[in-house]
Amino acid sequence: MTAQILDGKATAAAIKSELSARVAALKARGVTPGLGTLLVGDDPGSRWYVNGKHKDCAEVGIASIQRELPATASQEDIEAVVRELNANPECTGYIVQLPLPKGIDTNRVLELMDPLKDADGLHPTSLGRLVLNEPGPLPCTPYGIVELLRHHGVEINGAHVVVLGRGITVGRSIGLLLTRKSENATVTLCHTGTRDLSGLLRQADIVVAAAGVPHLVKPEDVKPGAAVLDVGVSRDEQGKIVGDVHPGVAEVAAWISPNPGGVGPMTRAQLLVNVVEAAERAGSAG
Ligand SMILES: Nc1nc2c(c(=O)[nH]1)N[C@@H](CN(C=O)c1ccc(C(=O)N[C@@H](CCC(=O)O)C(=O)O)cc1)CN2
């Protein structure tokens, strides 16, 4: 078997083209969505992601508000920018690029954000809404994974999904999303303390690998016919991405997301969806 590709680039392009029309409709009603970003430090990967977010905004007609602080910024410096973005009327939604430098209390920064401007779905209010099954912004990578599976017709209803990694941007939050009645999956969340990882993986209809461990998921860990999503980003000596999924898995799985070109572009597209939806909600409330 050679797996079919879960093409994140093409799916993201389709989402962006639909969003352009929605942004044009908002602008016709006098509402201009604006995405703010706060980048702290000089990590080249984070800078690349933030620049990509603004490039996407330009493509669909969303305004950009960019804020940057040096790696030496204090908790107070970061919180001052968060307060400014909360108050800035041109910024209808924003994100704080993660991870923040060591020594910064990330939860305190996220809690200080205006939940109505949370474009990432990572504010405690947004995560609480997800738990309560109330409408609100969804974390971009989990949301992107669900949309990528749906777009390719992969059955989520009733599927056993095994997730590797318990980080807040992917592992922990995707379980909340996939176990809603509307998705109706059964989720096993695995982490470094999990026993018999291989045995659990072999039971999965869908694998979401977000552990950040190069080639952790081997062909013998995967049930023939499963869908496998590779979220892991490690780098080799040349700086090339090495995912969590061994290339040989493509010979066993029915569906596989390339890395790059799979979940990453979907993360970016779903951020734009969150920004547009927030502007639509604000526009119809006001
Ligand atoms: N505030 C947030 N911080 C972080 C998030 C997040 O959702 N919100 N997720 C990741 C980084 N991320 C977005 O911020 C992100 C990761 C990857 C991609 C992407 O398109 N990757 C490309 C490959 C790029 C490369 O070569 O390096 C791909 O997969 O094709 C976009 C966004 C952590 N921080």
The ligand as an SDF file (V2000), in Angstrom:
LIG
                    3D

 34 36  0  0  0  0  0  0  0  0999 V2000
    1.0050   31.2760   19.2380 N   0  0  0  0  0  0  0  0  0  0  0  0
    1.3070   30.1190   18.6150 C   0  0  0  0  0  0  0  0  0  0  0  0
    2.5690   29.6710   18.6520 N   0  0  0  0  0  0  0  0  0  0  0  0
    2.8530   28.4970   18.0160 C   0  0  0  0  0  0  0  0  0  0  0  0
    1.8580   27.7900   17.2870 C   0  0  0  0  0  0  0  0  0  0  0  0
    0.5350   28.2790   17.2980 C   0  0  0  0  0  0  0  0  0  0  0  0
   -0.4110   27.7030   16.7080 O   0  0  0  0  0  0  0  0  0  0  0  0
    0.3010   29.4660   17.9660 N   0  0  0  0  0  0  0  0  0  0  0  0
    2.2040   26.6610   16.5550 N   0  0  0  0  0  0  0  0  0  0  0  0
    3.6040   26.3930   16.2720 C   0  0  0  0  0  0  0  0  0  0  0  0
    4.2380   27.1630   15.1450 C   0  0  0  0  0  0  0  0  0  0  0  0
    3.3540   27.5550   14.0240 N   0  0  0  0  0  0  0  0  0  0  0  0
    2.5300   28.6070   14.1770 C   0  0  0  0  0  0  0  0  0  0  0  0
    2.7230   29.4940   14.9630 O   0  0  0  0  0  0  0  0  0  0  0  0
    3.5370   27.0080   12.7100 C   0  0  0  0  0  0  0  0  0  0  0  0
    4.2920   25.8720   12.4900 C   0  0  0  0  0  0  0  0  0  0  0  0
    4.5340   25.4210   11.1850 C   0  0  0  0  0  0  0  0  0  0  0  0
    4.0170   26.0970   10.0970 C   0  0  0  0  0  0  0  0  0  0  0  0
    4.3140   25.6950    8.6920 C   0  0  0  0  0  0  0  0  0  0  0  0
    3.6420   26.1460    7.7760 O   0  0  0  0  0  0  0  0  0  0  0  0
    5.3340   24.8890    8.4670 N   0  0  0  0  0  0  0  0  0  0  0  0
    5.7600   24.5040    7.1230 C   0  0  0  0  0  0  0  0  0  0  0  0
    7.2500   24.2190    7.1290 C   0  0  0  0  0  0  0  0  0  0  0  0
    8.0620   25.4020    7.5050 C   0  0  0  0  0  0  0  0  0  0  0  0
    9.5710   25.1470    7.5950 C   0  0  0  0  0  0  0  0  0  0  0  0
   10.1690   24.7160    6.6170 O   0  0  0  0  0  0  0  0  0  0  0  0
   10.1040   25.4380    8.6500 O   0  0  0  0  0  0  0  0  0  0  0  0
    5.0380   23.2280    6.6920 C   0  0  0  0  0  0  0  0  0  0  0  0
    4.6810   22.4220    7.5690 O   0  0  0  0  0  0  0  0  0  0  0  0
    4.8500   23.0730    5.4940 O   0  0  0  0  0  0  0  0  0  0  0  0
    3.2420   27.1980   10.3180 C   0  0  0  0  0  0  0  0  0  0  0  0
    2.9980   27.6500   11.6210 C   0  0  0  0  0  0  0  0  0  0  0  0
    4.4280   26.7290   17.5270 C   0  0  0  0  0  0  0  0  0  0  0  0
    4.1240   28.0260   18.0270 N   0  0  0  0  0  0  0  0  0  0  0  0
  1  2  1  0
  2  3  2  0
  2  8  1  0
  3  4  1  0
  4  5  2  0
  4 34  1  0
  5  6  1  0
  5  9  1  0
  6  7  2  0
  6  8  1  0
  9 10  1  0
 10 11  1  0
 10 33  1  0
 11 12  1  0
 12 13  1  0
 12 15  1  0
 13 14  2  0
 15 16  1  0
 15 32  2  0
 16 17  2  0
 17 18  1  0
 18 19  1  0
 18 31  2  0
 19 20  2  0
 19 21  1  0
 21 22  1  0
 22 23  1  0
 22 28  1  0
 23 24  1  0
 24 25  1  0
 25 26  2  0
 25 27  1  0
 28 29  2  0
 28 30  1  0
 31 32  1  0
 33 34  1  0
M  END
$$$$
